[in-house]
Structure formats: structure tokens, C-alpha cells
Amino acid sequence: MVAHFYISSQWLTSVLHSSCLAML
């Protein structure tokens, strides 16, 4: 469960970074 949460947070972070870069 902890690993799943960690992977989800990592994915969420990468998605947020991609969104920010796309806006720039």
C-alpha cells in the first residue's frame, strides 16, 4: 500500500510538472 501511494505521488508530481511546462 505504501509503495502504491509513493508511485501515485510520483506520477502526480510528474503530471503537474508536465502541465506547468506546457503552460510555459
Contacts in CASP RR format, 6 or more apart in sequence:
PFRMAT RR
TARGET T0000
AUTHOR 0000-0000-0000
METHOD contacts of the structure
MODEL  1
MVAHFYISSQWLTSVLHSSCLAML
END
